[in-house]
């Protein structure tokens, strides 16, 4: 296994140092090494992640959380850090999503709707590309979910995981081929 990744997570409060991080119904960070294509939101990572319990609503701003990625149940190093915040006001547009690939010397940050700045030292921010409508026959609950969008981009679609493959209609087969061609052409699909 490669050396363990070291990251530091910090919310810099715009209202001053040391106050609670507010404005989040849910706020979490996890180490991620895969996803479940049959789930969306946090559940897409449930079997392939480890929670970082210090990252939560009300955590103190300007109080860094040190993270050392440990081995997964399979003995591998986790691949990514994912931070998600579900906003109290403003709907999904105010939600916070930051995916980070560990890299010594890396730096990632994002400004939240609250004005606080989430910073991760020790990794690089990863893009969260949108998925086409009805990608792989999935409903909009999946294709608009930022967690699911990022997981598909980061880990790819499981080869054996297409529930409608059993008997697709000719029309859906054509649409699926066009969608897969478009996805393959995207720059984030390396």
N, C-alpha and C positions, 0 to 999 in steps of 0.2 A: 504494500500500500504506500502511496505517496505520503510525504510529510503532511501533518495535520495543518489545515488552514486556520489562520488567526484573523478574526475580524473584530471591528469595534463599531457598535451601533449607537448613535446619539441623536436625540431630538434637541435642537437648539431653539429654545423658547423665545418668541419675539416679545413676549410680555415681561421677560426678565428671567434671570437664572434660577434654577432650582424649583420652580413651581410645577404643579402637575400638568401633564400633557392632557388637554381637554379637547372635546369636539368629536370624540369617536365612540360609536356604539360598540364596535369591536376593533381591536388593534392587536395584531399578532405578528410574530416572526417565526419562521421555521427553516430548518435545514432540509433541503429537498433532493431526492435522488431518483424520482420517477413520478408517474401519475396514473390515475385510474380513469380511463376514457369514458366510463359509464357514469361518472359523477361530475358535478361542476362545483364552483365555489370552493370553500375549504375542503370539502369532502373529496375533491379530485386528488388531493395530496395525502389523505388520511393514512393510507397504508405505506406511504413512501416518504415519510417525513418525520422530523423530531422537532417538537415545539421548544422555543426559547422563552421560558416562562416570565422572564423579567420584562419583556416587551408586552405591554397591556395598557388599556385606558387608565389614566391616572398616574402612570409612571412619572418619575421626576425628570423634567427637562434638564439638559446640561449635566446629566449623570450617565456617562457612557456604560454600555453593556458590553462586556468582553465575551466573545464567542470563540470557542475552539471546536471546530468540527471534529466529531468523533466518528469512528467507523459505523457503517450501517449494519443492520442485522445480517446482511450478506458479506460483511467484512470489507466493503468498499468505502471510499471517502465520499461524503455527500457532494453533489455537484454544484449546488446553488444555495443562496440565501434568498428567501422571499418574504417581503414585508407587505402586509395588507392592513388598511384601515377603512372601516365602514363609517362614513360620516353621519353625524347626528342630524344635520340639516343639509338641504340641497340635493338630496338623492345621489345616484351613482356618479354623477359628474364630479362630485366632491370627494369621492373615494380615493384612497391612496394605494398605489401599487408600485413596488420597487423590487425588481429581480436583480440579483447580483451574483456574478461569477467570481469566486475567490481568485485573487492575484496579488501577490506581494507587491506593495507599492500602489495598488489601485485605490481609487477614490470615486464614490458615487454619492449623489445627493438629489433631493427633490424637495420643492417647497410645497407644503400642504395648504389646503384652503384656509386653514387657521392662521397662516403666516409662519408657523413653525417650520424649521428645516430639518428634514431627516437626512443624516449623513451616515455613510458606511465607509469606513477606512479598511482597506485590505481586499478590495474587489472592484470590479467594473460593472456598471449598470448594463443590463441587457434590454434590448427592444422587446416590446410587447405588441406584435403586429396583429391587426384585425384579421379575423377569419371571414371568408365569404359567407353570405347568407346560405343556410342549410348545408354547410360544409359536412361532408361524409354522411349526409342525411340527418344531422343533428338539429334539434330545435334551437330557436334563438336564445333559450335559457343557457345553452352551452356556448353557442357561437358569439354571444355578446359578453360572456363572462371573461373578465381579464385574466383570472387565474387559469382558466381552461385555454384561452388563446395563447398565453405564454407557455403553458405546458406542452401544447402541440408544437410550438416553434422550437422549444428547447429539447424535447425528447423524441419528437416525431410521432406519427400515428402507428400504433401497434399493427403489425402485419396480419394478425389473426383476429382483429377486432372490428369487424364491420358487420353488425347484426343484420343488415339488410342485404348482405351478399348472397344469401341463400337463393333468392329468386328475384333479382332486380328486374324491373320492367325495362324495355328498350329505351324509353325516354329517360328514366333515371340513370341508366347506364351511360347514356350520352352526356347528361348533365354532370355526372360524377367524373367522367373523363375530362371534361372541360375544366371543372373545378380543380382536379388534381394537376392538370397541366399548368393552370394559373399559379397554384401554390408552388409547384416545382420551380417556376420561373422567378419567384420572389427572392430577393438578395439575402434574406435571413435564413433561407434553406440551404445550408452549406453541405 
